[in-house]
Amino acid sequence: MNTYISALPKEKKIPRTLVVLGSTGSIGVSALSMLARHESDFKLLGLAGARNIGLLAEQAVRWRPPFLAVLDSKIAKELASLLPRDYAPEILTGPQGYVDMATLDEADMVLAAQAGAAGLPPTYAAAVAGKMIALANKEALVLAGDLIREACGSSGAMILPVDSEHNALFQAMAGHDISDIRKLILTASGGPFLGKTPRELANVTPAQALKHPNWSMGAKISIDSATLMNKGLEVIEAHHLFGFGPDAIQVLVHPQSIVHSLVEYADGSLLAHLGPPDMRIAIAYALGYPKRLPLELKPLDLVSGGPLTFERPALDIFPCLKYAFEALRAGPSHPVALNAANEAAVAMFLSGRIGFLKIPALVKKALDKHKAANVSSIKAVLDVADETMARVREWV
């Protein structure tokens, strides 16, 4: 397989017109803070949130894009009431509204930063429409990587990774022939519970699991980081982004979160991307590619930063990573079941319905019960996901 990351066509050079899906989440907020320093390089066409209309209204008033999108018509009315009289954007609603925003004719680039499976339909629609996609929604590729790759191949769409690890791989691969690469090495911080025993993990609370030691992230991805499921999803994402099989993808725990990922070449060389744990670096590189946008961040100090250490993940204590590799090897519908079971389990953990260790247990049960299914369309993918989520909820 070939990667769909390549040189940009001349007509898509900066300045470019941008749509942000998930503007009120952590990635969206970071992206807008970065764009504030580079307003001459971008024209903001649309902002899409879900329920946080207070923040979305603030963003809308600041940037005044002609399009906004929210979850439903009731929220749309509330949002409209918060906007000044001299600003009347078109407010799109529901899943179709996000799809419509992702495919606006004027949009050069779509920042896909919605959380979970909800990000799949607009991401796929953007791929069909031939857009440049700055992808922060890994679930889209986990659920339907083959379909999205096929759409990119037909339309000429390009995916630029926003996940810090995949962005690091992208930068470490730049200028090299993909056939010279032996292995992709994804680094994982280990999350807030690195070194803990199963007994210590049995009674952890959502508040404890949300306290990531290095990164500031949304709730769902923070829990995924604590279980190492986030790294498992990133393995599947790397497979679809760069075309490498599971045997050519490795995960190492790197608690300092300074080395964001490495590429091993056929001659034994390792090229790594290093930087402070700040998502604005990956966001800026994806949105500005191939231009590298300056950022006012404190430079990384390798001397005062302490030693950089690496270790193998403890799969017996954090088995979600192992389950992700197994799902990738099993077939195209198994990652759908993996992601759906995890999404349902994480939501129940955050609401206090289940304990932390119940998350991997439910994921394993879902995979054990899953029978290979046809996922040759987006509807089929979402049907499998919905059925799996419903089944997991029933078990609880």
C-alpha positions as a printed NumPy array, in Angstrom:
array([[  0.   ,   0.   ,   0.   ],
       [  1.043,   3.573,  -0.592],
       [  0.551,   6.447,   1.79 ],
       [ -1.752,   9.285,   0.775],
       [  0.608,  11.837,   2.272],
       [  2.451,  13.518,  -0.58 ],
       [  3.541,  16.862,  -1.991],
       [  0.788,  19.435,  -2.191],
       [ -0.629,  20.607,  -5.509],
       [  0.281,  24.21 ,  -6.222],
       [ -3.308,  25.392,  -5.969],
       [ -3.488,  24.276,  -2.347],
       [ -0.574,  26.263,  -1.036],
       [ -1.065,  28.755,   1.788],
       [ -3.169,  30.873,   2.221],
       [ -5.992,  28.368,   2.464],
       [ -9.605,  28.239,   3.559],
       [-10.253,  26.113,   6.64 ],
       [-13.153,  24.316,   8.331],
       [-12.714,  23.152,  11.942],
       [-14.86 ,  20.202,  13.043],
       [-14.721,  19.914,  16.822],
       [-13.66 ,  23.491,  17.48 ],
       [-14.681,  23.407,  21.173],
       [-12.567,  20.335,  21.998],
       [ -8.935,  20.407,  23.093],
       [ -7.567,  20.082,  19.549],
       [ -9.947,  22.7  ,  18.178],
       [ -9.127,  25.182,  20.931],
       [ -5.382,  24.647,  20.423],
       [ -5.778,  25.044,  16.673],
       [ -7.596,  28.356,  17.005],
       [ -4.984,  29.674,  19.427],
       [ -2.318,  28.802,  16.874],
       [ -4.288,  30.35 ,  14.005],
       [ -4.556,  33.626,  15.904],
       [ -0.843,  34.148,  15.229],
       [ -1.162,  33.224,  11.556],
       [ -4.4  ,  34.87 ,  10.455],
       [ -2.909,  35.979,   7.136],
       [ -2.283,  32.327,   6.218],
       [ -5.85 ,  31.124,   6.718],
       [ -9.468,  32.078,   6.137],
       [-11.797,  30.421,   8.629],
       [-14.878,  29.228,   6.751],
       [-16.676,  27.186,   9.401],
       [-16.679,  26.06 ,  13.031],
       [-18.5  ,  22.99 ,  14.303],
       [-19.117,  22.1  ,  17.935],
       [-21.692,  19.918,  19.646],
       [-23.12 ,  21.07 ,  22.981],
       [-20.654,  23.645,  24.322],
       [-22.501,  26.561,  22.742],
       [-21.028,  29.117,  25.129],
       [-17.499,  28.472,  23.889],
       [-18.646,  28.036,  20.288],
       [-20.39 ,  31.419,  20.446],
       [-17.194,  33.032,  21.744],
       [-15.199,  31.451,  18.928],
       [-17.784,  32.469,  16.35 ],
       [-17.798,  36.101,  17.479],
       [-13.989,  36.166,  17.441],
       [-13.595,  34.655,  13.96 ],
       [-16.988,  35.346,  12.338],
       [-17.026,  32.424,   9.914],
       [-20.019,  32.266,   7.536],
       [-20.91 ,  28.716,   8.688],
       [-21.427,  27.11 ,  12.093],
       [-22.616,  23.585,  12.951],
       [-24.107,  22.078,  16.116],
       [-25.762,  18.883,  17.27 ],
       [-29.445,  19.743,  16.76 ],
       [-31.945,  22.514,  15.955],
       [-32.621,  23.327,  19.625],
       [-28.937,  24.016,  20.263],
       [-28.814,  25.986,  17.02 ],
       [-31.528,  28.353,  18.305],
       [-29.694,  28.82 ,  21.588],
       [-26.471,  29.527,  19.714],
       [-28.164,  32.077,  17.445],
       [-29.453,  33.926,  20.506],
       [-25.881,  34.377,  21.741],
       [-24.602,  35.981,  18.54 ],
       [-24.586,  39.747,  17.913],
       [-27.217,  41.199,  15.607],
       [-24.681,  42.205,  12.965],
       [-23.462,  38.599,  12.576],
       [-25.836,  36.021,  11.093],
       [-23.976,  32.902,   9.945],
       [-25.718,  29.867,   8.481],
       [-26.063,  27.318,  11.292],
       [-26.04 ,  23.695,  10.14 ],
       [-27.409,  20.959,  12.387],
       [-27.046,  17.257,  13.085],
       [-24.753,  14.649,  11.517],
       [-25.654,  15.853,   8.032],
       [-24.704,  19.38 ,   9.028],
       [-21.18 ,  18.241,   9.847],
       [-20.988,  16.401,   6.53 ],
       [-22.225,  19.495,   4.678],
       [-19.618,  21.648,   6.389],
       [-16.834,  19.162,   5.572],
       [-17.737,  19.315,   1.877],
       [-18.234,  23.054,   1.379],
       [-16.953,  23.98 ,  -2.063],
       [-14.884,  26.865,  -0.718],
       [-13.022,  24.715,   1.828],
       [ -9.424,  23.808,   0.989],
       [ -8.783,  22.009,   4.267],
       [-10.84 ,  20.286,   6.959],
       [ -9.481,  19.894,  10.474],
       [-11.251,  16.717,  11.627],
       [-11.119,  16.956,  15.42 ],
       [-14.42 ,  15.468,  16.562],
       [-14.259,  12.794,  19.24 ],
       [-15.116,   9.161,  18.597],
       [-17.103,   7.51 ,  15.827],
       [-19.09 ,  10.699,  15.22 ],
       [-16.101,  11.972,  13.257],
       [-16.276,   9.221,  10.629],
       [-19.069,  10.472,   8.289],
       [-17.693,  14.015,   7.837],
       [-14.125,  12.747,   7.487],
       [-15.166,  10.253,   4.834],
       [-17.235,  12.919,   3.057],
       [-14.218,  15.236,   3.013],
       [-12.123,  12.442,   1.499],
       [-14.727,  11.802,  -1.22 ],
       [-14.799,  15.548,  -1.926],
       [-11.032,  15.656,  -2.429],
       [-10.234,  17.902,   0.535],
       [ -7.003,  18.221,   2.443],
       [ -7.789,  16.585,   5.786],
       [ -5.832,  17.46 ,   8.91 ],
       [ -6.827,  14.338,  10.82 ],
       [ -7.083,  14.395,  14.599],
       [ -9.937,  11.875,  14.727],
       [ -8.089,   8.552,  14.73 ],
       [-11.365,   6.648,  15.089],
       [-12.251,   7.459,  11.478],
       [ -9.305,   5.411,  10.207],
       [ -9.75 ,   2.712,  12.844],
       [-13.354,   2.206,  11.744],
       [-13.037,   2.67 ,   7.998],
       [ -9.404,   3.053,   7.009],
       [ -9.765,   1.011,   3.825],
       [-12.802,   3.001,   2.674],
       [-11.127,   6.33 ,   3.396],
       [ -7.936,   5.284,   1.585],
       [-10.012,   4.221,  -1.412],
       [-11.837,   7.566,  -1.389],
       [ -8.531,   9.45 ,  -1.2  ],
       [ -7.172,   7.462,  -4.119],
       [-10.205,   8.282,  -6.262],
       [-10.582,  11.96 ,  -5.356],
       [ -6.995,  13.055,  -4.789],
       [ -7.714,  13.941,  -1.173],
       [ -4.771,  14.146,   1.184],
       [ -4.591,  13.146,   4.852],
       [ -2.164,  15.027,   7.08 ],
       [ -1.863,  13.496,  10.575],
       [ -2.464,  15.683,  13.614],
       [ -1.892,  12.993,  16.25 ],
       [  1.524,  13.862,  17.646],
       [  2.912,  10.352,  17.069],
       [  1.798,  10.09 ,  13.454],
       [  2.828,  13.645,  12.746],
       [  6.25 ,  12.698,  14.131],
       [  6.417,   9.664,  11.836],
       [  5.395,  11.843,   8.903],
       [  8.224,  14.265,   9.626],
       [ 10.778,  11.485,  10.176],
       [  9.774,   9.899,   6.839],
       [ 10.057,  13.132,   4.85 ],
       [ 12.454,  12.905,   1.924],
       [ 12.891,   9.13 ,   2.204],
       [ 11.656,   6.269,   0.063],
       [  8.998,   4.34 ,   1.958],
       [ 10.553,   1.075,   0.7  ],
       [ 13.659,   1.875,   2.77 ],
       [ 11.668,   1.81 ,   6.019],
       [ 11.884,  -1.281,   8.193],
       [  9.727,  -0.346,  11.163],
       [  7.535,   2.396,  12.65 ],
       [  8.017,   2.933,  16.396],
       [  5.205,   4.701,  18.255],
       [  6.023,   6.063,  21.689],
       [  3.546,   6.033,  24.589],
       [  3.801,   8.024,  27.794],
       [  2.313,   5.148,  29.776],
       [ -0.398,   7.45 ,  31.102],
       [ -1.092,   8.304,  34.743],
       [ -0.911,   4.693,  35.963],
       [  2.458,   3.603,  34.614],
       [  3.971,   1.047,  37.008],
       [  0.726,   0.393,  38.873],
       [ -0.424,  -3.121,  39.739],
       [ -3.871,  -4.549,  38.915],
       [ -4.785,  -4.261,  42.603],
       [ -3.912,  -0.546,  42.55 ],
       [ -5.91 ,  -0.047,  39.346],
       [ -9.039,  -1.751,  40.646],
       [-10.347,   1.298,  42.5  ],
       [ -9.048,   4.253,  40.488],
       [-11.56 ,   7.02 ,  39.827],
       [-12.34 ,   8.886,  36.606],
       [-10.773,  12.003,  38.141],
       [ -7.505,  10.128,  38.687],
       [ -7.564,   8.621,  35.188],
       [ -8.126,  12.04 ,  33.609],
       [ -4.909,  13.457,  35.12 ],
       [ -2.425,  12.768,  32.342],
       [  1.142,  13.544,  33.464],
       [  2.252,  15.268,  30.256],
       [ -0.578,  16.131,  27.865],
       [ -3.712,  18.247,  28.129],
       [ -6.41 ,  16.285,  26.281],
       [-10.132,  15.637,  26.167],
       [-11.824,  13.182,  28.521],
       [-12.181,  10.224,  26.173],
       [ -8.61 ,  10.276,  24.867],
       [ -7.287,  10.779,  28.413],
       [ -8.985,   7.572,  29.566],
       [ -7.735,   5.787,  26.448],
       [ -4.227,   6.915,  27.314],
       [ -4.635,   5.538,  30.841],
       [ -5.637,   2.093,  29.488],
       [ -3.133,   2.206,  26.564],
       [ -6.093,   1.793,  24.198],
       [ -5.151,   5.129,  22.681],
       [ -1.854,   3.638,  21.569],
       [ -3.652,   0.595,  20.215],
       [ -5.913,   2.806,  18.117],
       [ -2.82 ,   4.677,  16.942],
       [ -1.267,   1.398,  15.769],
       [ -4.306,   0.819,  13.548],
       [ -4.212,   4.442,  12.425],
       [ -0.526,   4.123,  11.48 ],
       [ -1.334,   1.004,   9.484],
       [ -3.853,   2.878,   7.353],
       [ -1.871,   6.118,   7.087],
       [  1.434,   4.636,   6.037],
       [  0.602,   1.16 ,   4.75 ],
       [  2.63 ,  -0.935,   7.219],
       [  1.373,  -4.185,   8.7  ],
       [  1.204,  -4.889,  12.441],
       [  4.517,  -6.755,  12.42 ],
       [  6.263,  -3.58 ,  11.229],
       [  4.753,  -1.362,  13.937],
       [  6.187,  -1.315,  17.464],
       [  5.177,   0.523,  20.643],
       [  7.627,   1.665,  23.322],
       [  6.731,   3.387,  26.568],
       [  8.575,   6.7  ,  26.889],
       [  7.376,   8.474,  30.056],
       [  8.962,  11.838,  29.262],
       [  6.895,  12.343,  26.048],
       [  9.82 ,  14.101,  24.366],
       [ 10.488,  11.603,  21.563],
       [  7.13 ,  11.504,  19.819],
       [  7.921,   8.575,  17.493],
       [ 10.75 ,   7.019,  15.502],
       [ 11.289,   5.463,  12.078],
       [ 13.726,   2.58 ,  11.677],
       [ 15.361,   2.331,   8.25 ],
       [ 16.788,  -0.65 ,   6.402],
       [ 20.379,   0.33 ,   7.268],
       [ 19.616,   0.313,  10.994],
       [ 19.301,   4.08 ,  11.334],
       [ 16.633,   5.515,  13.627],
       [ 15.175,   8.94 ,  12.846],
       [ 13.188,  10.477,  15.675],
       [ 11.044,  13.567,  16.134],
       [ 11.61 ,  15.367,  19.445],
       [  9.723,  18.267,  20.942],
       [  7.853,  19.472,  24.023],
       [  4.501,  17.772,  24.668],
       [  2.386,  20.498,  23.072],
       [ -0.208,  19.608,  20.445],
       [  0.18 ,  22.968,  18.727],
       [  3.375,  21.686,  17.094],
       [  1.618,  18.842,  15.272],
       [ -1.45 ,  20.985,  14.537],
       [  0.64 ,  23.769,  13.02 ],
       [  2.681,  21.369,  10.902],
       [ -0.439,  19.707,   9.505],
       [ -2.387,  22.906,   8.856],
       [  0.572,  24.732,   7.361],
       [  2.183,  21.86 ,   5.427],
       [  4.508,  22.147,   3.581],
       [  5.187,  25.501,   5.247],
       [  6.485,  25.27 ,   8.82 ],
       [  4.625,  27.875,  10.866],
       [  6.576,  29.609,  13.669],
       [  5.243,  29.045,  17.201],
       [  6.002,  30.965,  20.367],
       [  6.735,  27.934,  22.523],
       [  9.511,  27.45 ,  25.049],
       [ 12.294,  25.541,  23.257],
       [ 13.04 ,  22.021,  24.39 ],
       [ 16.016,  21.904,  26.78 ],
       [ 17.608,  18.463,  26.527],
       [ 20.062,  19.221,  29.336],
       [ 17.583,  20.205,  32.035],
       [ 14.88 ,  17.845,  30.781],
       [ 16.447,  14.816,  32.44 ],
       [ 17.25 ,  11.411,  30.941],
       [ 15.085,   9.95 ,  28.176],
       [ 13.982,   6.404,  28.975],
       [ 12.182,   3.674,  27.073],
       [ 10.569,   0.397,  28.107],
       [  8.292,  -2.234,  26.696],
       [  4.583,  -1.889,  27.499],
       [  3.204,  -4.127,  30.257],
       [  0.571,  -5.927,  28.2  ],
       [ -0.476,  -8.123,  31.112],
       [ -1.541,  -5.039,  33.097],
       [ -2.68 ,  -2.879,  30.146],
       [ -4.029,  -5.451,  27.657],
       [ -5.978,  -2.994,  25.489],
       [ -2.87 ,  -2.453,  23.384],
       [ -2.617,  -6.195,  22.794],
       [ -6.295,  -6.371,  21.837],
       [ -5.759,  -3.651,  19.218],
       [ -2.967,  -5.612,  17.547],
       [ -5.174,  -8.711,  17.598],
       [ -8.087,  -6.824,  16.059],
       [ -5.879,  -5.422,  13.287],
       [ -4.662,  -8.903,  12.423],
       [ -8.156, -10.431,  12.587],
       [ -9.815,  -8.462,   9.805],
       [-11.535,  -5.214,   8.846],
       [-14.606,  -5.545,  11.073],
       [-12.707,  -6.41 ,  14.256],
       [-11.216,  -2.91 ,  14.718],
       [-14.785,  -1.591,  14.396],
       [-15.875,  -3.834,  17.267],
       [-12.773,  -2.927,  19.269],
       [-13.372,   0.805,  18.937],
       [-17.109,   0.595,  19.599],
       [-16.709,  -1.575,  22.694],
       [-14.056,   0.75 ,  24.046],
       [-16.123,   3.864,  23.343],
       [-19.099,   2.403,  25.208],
       [-16.957,   1.184,  28.103],
       [-15.126,   4.49 ,  28.521],
       [-18.423,   6.402,  28.596],
       [-19.715,   4.085,  31.317],
       [-16.499,   4.437,  33.324],
       [-16.685,   8.23 ,  33.129],
       [-20.29 ,   8.123,  34.339],
       [-19.362,   5.89 ,  37.267],
       [-21.207,   2.788,  36.08 ],
       [-18.154,   0.522,  35.829],
       [-14.66 ,   0.314,  37.279],
       [-11.443,   1.041,  35.421],
       [-10.458,  -2.599,  34.904],
       [-13.873,  -3.335,  33.447],
       [-12.898,  -1.357,  30.317],
       [-10.396,  -3.925,  28.941],
       [-12.619,  -6.777,  30.149],
       [-15.569,  -5.509,  28.105],
       [-13.363,  -4.89 ,  25.065],
       [-12.027,  -8.45 ,  25.226],
       [-15.516,  -9.891,  25.604],
       [-16.733,  -7.882,  22.619],
       [-13.874,  -9.132,  20.461],
       [-14.389, -12.723,  21.599],
       [-18.088, -12.529,  20.704],
       [-17.58 , -10.63 ,  17.438],
       [-18.105, -12.476,  14.175],
       [-16.495, -11.108,  11.018],
       [-18.927,  -8.779,   9.262],
       [-19.169,  -6.964,   5.962],
       [-17.919,  -3.387,   6.409],
       [-17.712,  -2.379,   2.751],
       [-19.72 ,   0.819,   3.256],
       [-19.883,   3.569,   5.858],
       [-23.414,   2.483,   6.767],
       [-22.236,  -1.092,   7.332],
       [-19.376,   0.155,   9.523],
       [-21.701,   2.269,  11.647],
       [-24.201,  -0.589,  11.926],
       [-21.508,  -2.902,  13.339],
       [-20.377,  -0.149,  15.694],
       [-23.907,   0.563,  16.932],
       [-24.646,  -3.139,  17.466],
       [-21.424,  -3.628,  19.404],
       [-21.997,  -0.595,  21.615],
       [-25.552,  -1.724,  22.381],
       [-24.33 ,  -5.219,  23.266],
       [-21.652,  -3.877,  25.63 ],
       [-24.179,  -1.651,  27.392],
       [-26.521,  -4.633,  27.794],
       [-23.755,  -6.641,  29.474],
       [-23.319,  -3.925,  32.075]])
